[in-house]
């Protein structure tokens, strides 16, 4: 059985109130950590301000989040030096199962999963760097070079052989993928048809009031989206600009921080609070 | 009736895994925001590592948290320039009711609360800077200079008069106080006798399993403590070093992040998750 697939959508403007790249990096670091702690499968970054060109912010967020999700041993091969990564050193490690610290080939176990990157192919198949002393081999298949792959160890005898797998088939949490969307949020959701869409807003109903109803839908859903707005403009406003009503767009519009003590709540703060609450309610029903 | 008083206890080592002051400042900024979003009344900082001298870290955390809680208009008078504040510029604003943006004396309303600092006393009483063009007066009372006070506007006629109030008597959220403790956590809690003490630990019971029991105690409690450990050593270990058992120390030991996707959860992350969940469950029973 496939796992549930949990996606979150965050606006490009999440970093726009932070002037310096170093603090933008800190903030994106927190978002990556939050996603991993609560086992998010996909982070969708969407443009929320048609008046400005948000391409650079989206690129920055996507690069840093993907960098965080990449095991240390693959980073140098997959990421060229670029200005966005200037402060990547301050990004906190995810410490997820797909970032193994063991680099010894003799410790590899049959059936173990690893993240890898394909090397130049040979006639027996495709060698792949899986973070141990020597490359493993994907037999027969001839894959393009420098592609990130998820593999399962199928042979640890004479030489290490691995096979391609779909990360959604792994029962442990296996990190997130990052999707950069050019379309506005309403259009994205229409095109993707999630089984359950939850929008967060301080004008929504308190989560506790609809917790049971959400739980019912959650149980049956295979694809779930939780959408977040920006402090400067919430989801009601963002969708209104597309001519959409938030209630039509989402199955539930919930407030996860009733009686907030501060005038505004930032996106990364709402993200943490909402995922913590949803995780507490649904983690055993996954 | 007095409000409930919500205290949180965080270990000094919360900033010890972050090498640079700038990122320490970011992290403390997040802790201050979290406290304000969830209307925390007191942040207790406790030493959690007897093997090292944590005085500098505790001083840093306390200074930055107090700085965040201080309205902008009082900061220059209350905080001398010191190295801990080098990156104070990146601290996010709290945007709480006790940080009013209106600086006009003619907009002051009778009964309005303000944070102020006492100026040199005169025979009519003590002038106090409350962030408007001219000082207000606390009549008769002769207070020491440069003391931070919470006041209520009692006269807006010829001259502005204000009276001292206890911040716990204000129904709006009025920020937090910071307490630096020299004693280890077990001793602190013994000396303070909170009506309800909740400890967080990944080895605790899932919050959902004891939510109802906590709610019962929460309703009656006037003073509540929520205690957090460090990622390098959880509360079980921290208390064991004092010869204490966590279960004896706390009314409840709860895990607020069941099925965490990452190997460790940092203190500031556990803080956000736990307060979000407790707030959702208890905000309307406050």
Interface residues (C-beta under 8 A of the other chain):
Chain A: X20 X22 X23 X26 X30 X33 X34 X36 X37 X38 X39 X90 X92 X94 X95 X96 X173 X206 X207 X208 X256 X257 X258 X259 X260 X261 X262 X263 X264 X265 X266 X269 X272 X273 X274 X276 X277 X279 X280 X281 X283 X284 X286
Chain B: X20 X22 X23 X26 X30 X33 X34 X36 X37 X38 X39 X90 X92 X94 X95 X96 X173 X206 X207 X208 X256 X257 X258 X259 X260 X261 X262 X263 X264 X265 X266 X269 X272 X273 X274 X276 X277 X279 X280 X281 X283 X284 X286
